[in-house]
Amino acid sequence: MYIALRLPTWFAVAVTLVCGVTCTSAHAHNGPDPRAHWVFGKPFFQDGVLTSQLGPHLRATGTPRLDNADGLNAIRLDGQQTYFTATEAWPDLQAKLPTKTITVASWVSLDSLTQYGGIVSAIQDNGGEEAGWVLGYNEQTFTFGVASKGADDGDGLMTYLQGTTKIATGKWYHVAGVYDGVTMQLWVNGKLEAETDVQHGDILYPQDATLAVGAYLDRDERFALQGRLAKIAVYDLAARGAWIEHDFEHQKEWAVLPATAKPRQPLAFLVAPYLQFATHNSIRVLCECNETSEVSVRYGQTDAFEHTVAATSTDGMLQTAVLENLEAEMGYYYQVTAIDSETQQTIQSEVLSFQTASLPETPYAFAVISDTQGNPEVSGKIGELAWGLRPNFLVIPGDLVSTGTVKNQWTYQFFASLNPLISRVPFYPVLGNHERNADHYYRYMDLPPPEYYYTYRYGNAAFFMLDSNKEMGPESEQYQWLEKQLSELEQEKESGDSGVVWTFVSFHHPAYSSDENDYGDLWKGKSTWGDLRIRPMTELFDRFGVDIVWNGHIHSYERTWKIRDKRPHDNSGTIYMITGGGGGHLEQAGPIRPPFQNTVRRGHHFVFVAVNGSELQLKSYDLQGQLFDTVTLRK
């Protein structure tokens, strides 16, 4: 790969694939010369550090491997958590990056494609904040993105070029991005495939970032490249087309090499074991391996493991084991074993634990964490604090990830950060808007059909989980389903056979909210005080006596008074809670206090609910584990 950097002569950096250790020079052609270079491969990669010929070294995260599958000197990355970053701190590095023009060129071979892939990146692209540059790829083609000061809309505006060549995995490609202060260009194998003049002026850099090689890396996202790196060169000039064509021609034989099959990786858990849908006598254990395998689960009331069950899978990688004929409200221990279907390599999880669902007369507790999206450091801390209180299960009111169509966000952000909690307690999610109704959600969740809405019982409570991205009005499928479910529950209660004391509902978008700008700009005018699409559903909550509704979407904390007939009451009604502090960028309430508001708070948090018969204690904790809100309900 080549990375275009504006560096002092002594600091300029490039990465060049060579035969042995001889570096190829471009001095003889009409175009910019690399100011320095790195070499991916022997003898420069040792002990986790890629030593540069000039400029900063690269430090490896994970385990890059030397690779000469095509007789070329390269490094292979596993696409999981393996990539390189510059050893220079961002303030020092930023002063040496290109500011007016840039050329980023690379020789790269990809083993898999993803929606957001990075060959080289120095970027922040988080919501409205867009700054820096990235040479990368998506699920089909190569890409080049730049944000400039001339196109800045206040918090940055990045333009992504997309190539036309359909990437074939295992093949080598020469990919180059050029920006001359006026025009952006993307070149693949010496051919111009895309250009635009949307950006103009100096490059706009973020206040903080990381120069990453082999990854799309910013504050919220980390998408590691799976494949091989050969060359990277760095320029602070805009290369002419003739130079890029010459650079490709110099090693064009690489592009016609046959595709190299991805080598089988050492077997590992891509998603470590986690739990779904506990009942009085069953629970589901899921995991995903990085290669096809056969998986079994040993389990029992001690770690002697009296029972073993084989998992099933449709693709040989995501595995589901249903543990049945269990005792109610009993503690169990389990361990997952995976055997590679080709190499017979065996791996095992640690010994983990779970509990079956409590009976109606038994006290129980659960945590509520929403909007964990894109912030594994915070969601991991929240999960750790919640696990410290030993809940029986977890409720997640949506936005588990930032972009549901991106697999890496599930594997390396959501599941990885929350595993210490969800490997020991089952979680019950609903879809948020950021899931985008993606296949990944339905693939990883094992819930009653149709999965976007469902119900379950735990202890003396009935839970109803809905998808507020879909229609919620009186004529909608979900409204009519919920009305029927609540009516049947009411009949159960009247017969004295239900054992249900508490009724809870969860969906993503809040019916009531005092957020500053999601439902009207409260700093300038009026608000609808929540999502009006949802408001008709509250009539069902009034009619059937729903106790608490848990929402997310707004990245703050809010608890209402008891509300009935759309007004606060002191003795009856439904409490609506926004618990969107699981990791997403924080939001805050507006300056006007609505009558329904009881408590509001800006900050990351989680909620812990303990139930004993007709008494419910609700406690809310911040990121430091400090209690900041509590309420007790009695029936």
Secondary structure, DSSP 4 states (H G I P E B T S, - for coil): --------TTT---B---BTTBPPP-TTSSSPPPS-BB-SSTTTEETTEE--SSS--EEEES--EEE-TTSS-EEEEESSS-EEEESS-HHHHHTTS-SS-EEEEEEEEES---SSEEEEEEEEEETTEEEEEEEEE-SSSEEEEEEBSTT--SS--EEEEE-SSPPPTT-EEEEEEEE-SS-EEEEETTEEEEEE-S--SSBPPPSS---EESEEE-SS-EEE-EEEEEEEEEESS---HHHHHHHHHHTGGGGGSPPPPPPPPPP-EEEEEEEE---SS-EEEEEEESS-EEEEEEEESSTT--EEEE-B-SSSSEEEEEE-SPPTT-EEEEEEEEEETTT--EEEPPPEEEEPPPPTTS-EEEEE----TT-HHHHHHHHHHHHHT--SEEEE-S--SS-TT-HHIIIIIIIHHHHHHHTTS-EEE---GGGTT-HHHHHH---STTSSSEEEEETTEEEEE--TTS--STTSHHHHHHHHHHHHHHHHHHHT-----EEEEE-SS-SS--BSSTTS-TTTS---SS-TTTGGGHHHHHHHT--EEEE-SSSSEEEEPEEETTEEESSSSBEEEEE--SSSPP--B-SSPPTTEEEEE-S-EEEEEEEETTEEEEEEEETTS-EEEEEEEE-
